Amino acid sequence: KKVTTNFLGVGFGGMVLTPSAYYGPWEGSKDFLDIYPGSSTRIDLEIVSWTIPLDNRGITYYRVGTMFSYDRYRFKDNITLINDDEGRLMPTEIDGNVKTTKLMANYWGLNMGFGFKLNKVMILVQGTAELITRSSVKYKNPKKNVHPVNGLNPFRSRISLSTTWDGYGFYIDYTLTPLFKAGVGNDTSAISLGCRLGF
């Protein structure tokens, strides 16, 4: 059985956040987590992966790799997230003519899964475990960038299903872990749908 090494797979898609009630410090807040799905994006960069056949014909296989992810959530309302004097992450309205306001988070992690391959068609079910490496909020005008964002979940896990033909295809991905830490004020999680190249 031959182990295959692959380099640089890319995923790019839009994101939405699942509906979830506001509670605790965020109870009574307007629904600022209703984000723009077309402007809220995820980029996955799989640096390297290994494919291990599970049968002599190579139809079924096991796959493991390492990945960097870049998430961008664009809010519809003129609201950003700021840690107050007590360290709580709180939604805060921005005065003035605000063009964009975003929450950004970068992750690094390991992905593994099982797949099925028939000729050039590949179907892959994959799980990913990641640690957050950087977070920030950004808005303009005037341009301001604040980081880190204390209150995001430092660890996340997600599951995805992808179908590709000769390395090009589509995926759907659901994050099992809430975006924010428990008790922050909302237990929403992300769903991403997009295209995948080189997987």
C-alpha positions in Angstrom: 0.0 0.0 0.0 1.5 3.3 -1.1 1.2 6.4 1.0 0.7 9.5 -1.1 1.9 13.0 0.0 0.0 16.1 -1.2 0.9 19.7 -0.8 -1.2 22.9 -0.7 -4.9 22.3 -0.8 -7.1 25.4 -0.8 -10.7 25.9 0.3 -12.6 29.1 0.0 -16.2 29.7 0.9 -18.8 31.9 2.5 -20.1 31.6 6.1 -23.2 32.0 8.2 -23.7 31.8 11.9 -26.3 29.5 13.4 -29.3 31.2 15.2 -28.8 31.2 18.9 -30.3 33.1 21.8 -28.4 36.0 23.5 -28.0 35.5 27.3 -26.1 36.8 30.3 -24.2 40.0 29.5 -25.5 40.0 25.9 -29.2 39.5 26.9 -31.4 42.1 25.2 -28.8 42.9 22.5 -29.9 43.5 18.9 -29.1 40.6 16.6 -25.7 41.8 15.6 -24.5 38.3 14.8 -26.7 38.4 11.7 -23.7 38.6 9.4 -23.3 39.2 5.6 -22.9 35.6 4.2 -21.4 36.9 0.9 -18.8 39.0 2.7 -18.1 36.6 5.6 -15.5 34.2 4.3 -13.3 31.3 5.3 -10.0 30.4 3.6 -8.5 27.0 4.4 -4.8 26.3 3.5 -3.9 22.6 3.9 -0.1 22.7 3.9 0.6 19.0 3.6 -1.5 15.8 3.8 -1.0 12.1 3.5 -3.4 9.6 1.9 -3.2 6.0 3.0 -5.2 3.4 1.0 -7.3 1.0 3.0 -7.8 -1.6 0.2 -5.7 -3.0 -2.6 -7.5 -1.0 -5.3 -7.2 2.3 -3.4 -10.9 2.9 -3.5 -11.2 3.7 0.2 -8.6 5.6 2.1 -7.6 7.4 5.3 -6.3 10.9 5.1 -4.5 13.1 7.6 -3.0 16.6 7.2 -2.3 20.0 8.8 -4.2 23.2 8.0 -4.3 26.9 8.6 -7.7 28.6 8.5 -8.6 32.3 8.2 -12.2 33.4 9.2 -13.7 36.8 8.5 -17.1 37.7 9.9 -18.6 40.9 8.5 -21.4 42.4 10.7 -24.4 44.1 9.2 -24.8 46.6 12.0 -22.4 49.3 13.2 -21.3 47.2 16.1 -17.9 45.8 17.2 -16.8 43.6 20.1 -14.7 45.2 22.8 -13.5 43.9 26.1 -14.8 46.2 28.8 -13.0 47.3 32.1 -14.0 44.0 33.7 -12.6 41.9 30.8 -16.1 40.9 29.4 -16.4 40.8 25.6 -19.3 43.2 24.9 -21.1 44.4 21.7 -20.4 48.1 21.3 -22.0 50.5 18.9 -19.7 52.6 16.7 -20.6 56.2 16.1 -20.2 57.9 12.7 -20.2 56.7 9.1 -18.9 53.1 9.4 -18.2 51.3 6.1 -17.3 47.9 7.5 -16.9 46.2 10.8 -15.4 42.7 11.0 -14.4 40.0 13.5 -11.4 38.0 12.3 -9.8 34.8 13.7 -7.0 32.6 12.5 -6.5 28.9 13.4 -4.0 26.1 13.0 -4.9 22.5 13.4 -4.9 18.9 12.2 -7.5 17.3 10.0 -8.2 13.6 9.4 -10.9 11.6 7.7 -12.0 8.8 5.5 -12.7 8.9 1.8 -13.9 7.1 -1.3 -12.3 7.4 -4.7 -13.6 6.1 -8.0 -11.5 7.2 -11.0 -11.2 11.0 -10.6 -14.2 11.4 -8.2 -13.3 11.7 -4.5 -15.8 11.9 -1.6 -14.2 12.8 1.8 -15.7 13.1 5.3 -13.2 14.9 7.5 -12.8 16.2 11.0 -10.6 19.1 12.1 -9.3 20.1 15.5 -7.8 23.6 15.7 -6.3 26.1 18.1 -6.8 29.8 17.6 -3.6 31.7 16.8 -4.8 35.3 16.3 -8.0 37.3 16.6 -9.0 40.9 16.1 -11.9 43.2 15.3 -11.6 45.8 12.6 -13.8 48.7 11.5 -13.6 51.9 9.4 -14.0 54.8 9.0 -11.8 55.8 10.8 -9.8 52.6 10.4 -9.2 50.8 13.7 -7.8 47.4 14.5 -8.1 45.9 18.0 -6.6 42.6 19.0 -6.7 40.1 20.6 -10.4 39.4 21.2 -10.6 37.8 24.6 -13.8 35.7 24.6 -13.4 33.6 21.5 -13.1 29.9 22.0 -9.4 29.0 22.0 -10.2 25.5 20.6 -12.6 24.4 17.9 -13.6 21.2 16.2 -15.5 20.9 12.9 -16.7 18.3 10.4 -16.9 18.6 6.7 -18.1 16.7 3.6 -16.5 17.4 0.2 -16.8 16.1 -3.3 -14.1 16.7 -5.9 -13.4 15.7 -9.4 -9.7 15.6 -10.4 -9.0 17.9 -7.4 -11.7 20.5 -7.9 -15.0 20.5 -6.1 -17.2 21.7 -3.3 -17.5 21.3 0.4 -19.9 22.0 3.3 -18.4 22.4 6.8 -20.1 22.7 10.3 -18.2 23.9 13.4 -19.2 21.7 16.3 -17.7 24.1 18.9 -19.3 27.5 19.7 -17.5 30.5 18.4 -17.4 32.2 21.8 -16.4 30.8 25.2 -19.2 29.5 27.5 -20.9 32.3 29.3 -19.8 35.1 27.0 -23.4 35.7 25.7 -24.1 33.5 22.7 -23.5 29.9 21.7 -23.6 30.4 17.9 -21.3 28.3 15.6 -20.3 28.6 12.0 -21.4 26.9 8.8 -19.3 27.3 5.7 -20.0 26.3 2.0 -17.6 26.8 -0.8 -15.1 25.4 -3.3 -12.1 23.2 -2.7 -9.0 22.9 -4.9 -6.2 20.4 -4.6 -7.8 18.1 -2.1 
